[in-house]
């Protein structure tokens, strides 16, 4: 599932297993990521509703940082775009970026669940 259009970089996950040396820990990290997605998305929505650029940036980072570590490249890219928009005050991009984050995150959750169900980690 790697490649330029992939939302989940399996090679990154395997590299993380090698770095950490513990498949169970990586599995648990992926499960935690999936479990925390609804709350992280809600935090982004709440920050957008409040219109607080630093909070928007922080909420996007809170989803994007673990996504990057776990190979969720689509989520990381979308959240990074939201962070940049918040840093630069480009509020006109928020609605489209929110849709992009929600869409790619939903796709990623499906792929992570399939990956876990396959017993790869």
URTANOR-V715216 format. One record per residue. RES is the residue in three letters. PHI is phi as a letter, one per 40 degrees, with the letter a starting at -180 (none if undefined). OMEGA is omega as a letter, one per 20 degrees, with the letter a starting at -180 (999 if undefined). Layout:
RES/PHI/OMEGA  RES/PHI/OMEGA
//
This chain:
UNK/none/r  UNK/c/a  UNK/h/a  UNK/c/a  UNK/b/a  UNK/c/r  UNK/c/a  UNK/b/a  UNK/c/a  UNK/c/r  UNK/c/r  UNK/c/r  UNK/c/r  UNK/c/r  UNK/c/r  UNK/c/r  UNK/d/r  UNK/c/a  UNK/c/a  UNK/c/a  UNK/g/a  UNK/a/r  UNK/c/a  UNK/c/r  UNK/c/r  UNK/c/r  UNK/d/r  UNK/c/r  UNK/c/r  UNK/c/r  UNK/c/r  UNK/c/r  UNK/d/a  UNK/c/a  UNK/c/a  UNK/c/a  UNK/d/a  UNK/d/r  UNK/c/r  UNK/c/r  UNK/c/r  UNK/c/r  UNK/c/r  UNK/c/r  UNK/d/a  UNK/c/r  UNK/c/r  UNK/c/r  UNK/c/r  UNK/c/r  UNK/g/a  UNK/c/a  UNK/d/r  UNK/c/r  UNK/c/r  UNK/c/r  UNK/c/a  UNK/c/a  UNK/c/r  UNK/c/r  UNK/c/a  UNK/c/r  UNK/c/a  UNK/c/a  UNK/c/r  UNK/c/r  UNK/c/a  UNK/c/a  UNK/c/a  UNK/c/r  UNK/g/r  UNK/c/a  UNK/c/r  UNK/c/r  UNK/c/a  UNK/c/r  UNK/c/a  UNK/c/r  UNK/c/r  UNK/c/r  UNK/c/r  UNK/c/r  UNK/c/r  UNK/c/r  UNK/c/r  UNK/c/r  UNK/c/a  UNK/c/r  UNK/g/a  UNK/c/a  UNK/c/a  UNK/c/a  UNK/c/a  UNK/d/a  UNK/c/a  UNK/c/r  UNK/c/r  UNK/c/r  UNK/c/r  UNK/c/r  UNK/c/a  UNK/c/a  UNK/c/a  UNK/c/r  UNK/c/r  UNK/c/r  UNK/c/a  UNK/c/r  UNK/d/r  UNK/c/a  UNK/c/r  UNK/c/r  UNK/c/r  UNK/c/r  UNK/c/r  UNK/c/a  UNK/c/r  UNK/c/r  UNK/g/a  UNK/c/r  UNK/b/999
//
